[in-house]
């Protein structure tokens, strides 16, 4: 799991290790430049792509199953766009 310095504590690291998750948390008091921003940017960009689709931004559906279906469809559309863009550029 990647997290910023706000989550840096031994308790958090211990819980993550107990759950079998390797923590990548910046240490407090260390200089910036850990490279975490490169990883977080990918996640934040993907979330913004999902929210760019109006159906995902404004939730009309209350059932979790339907929201999951729309999320899967949105992720599929994003992957399709990425794959077709890559093949067009090549």
Secondary structure as UniProt FT lines:
FT   STRAND          2..3
FT   HELIX           5..7
FT   HELIX           10..18
FT   TURN            19..20
FT   STRAND          24..25
FT   TURN            28..29
FT   HELIX           36..52
FT   HELIX           54..57
FT   HELIX           64..89
//
